[in-house]
Amino acid sequence: MHSSLAVTTQGIPLGLAAIKFWSRKKFKGCDALKRKINPTRVPIEEKESYRWLKNLWHSTALFREPNRCVHVGDRESDIYELFCLAHELQTNFLVRTCVDRLAGDGNHTIAHEMDEACLKGVHQIAVRDQNGKVERAVLELRYRP
């Protein structure tokens, strides 16, 4: 199940805005798929990742002001077609990228653009490893409007 949860800016859940169920019949995981076909040659509509686009479209359609929505995705949503659809729908997104893509005018990358962004905050998390030792993870918050 792939779902899109709607929440207010105060963090109050409103409910599911979109949901997609699927099953893997032919291929079991990404590695198996890559052994059978070249995934760069498959149309996005035939890929498992298409669920990100469908949920973006469905959940944005529920709200009258898509420019007030922010869709949040993990590295799996780092898909060019998602960025294009969000732009077309005039909505916003926050994606944890897995590729240092070209940004802006195409003469620099996302990493370069984020290096130029001001630090907006720091969040520290205490993480316990498998031996019980506590370590601190530090997350720097940077974004460009």
JOMO-V742100 format. One record per run of one state. SS is the DSSP state (H for helix, E for strand, - for the rest). FROM is the first residue (numbers start at 1). LEN is the number of residues. Records with the same first field share a line. If there is no record, write none. Layout:
BEGIN
SS=FROM-LEN ; FROM-LEN
END
This chain:
BEGIN
-=1-1 ; 8-5 ; 21-9 ; 37-2 ; 42-2 ; 47-3 ; 63-3 ; 69-1 ; 74-1 ; 78-2 ; 90-2 ; 96-6 ; 104-4 ; 117-2 ; 129-5 ; 143-3
E=2-6 ; 13-8 ; 70-4 ; 92-4 ; 102-2 ; 108-2 ; 119-10 ; 134-9
H=30-7 ; 39-3 ; 44-3 ; 50-13 ; 66-3 ; 75-3 ; 80-10 ; 110-7
END
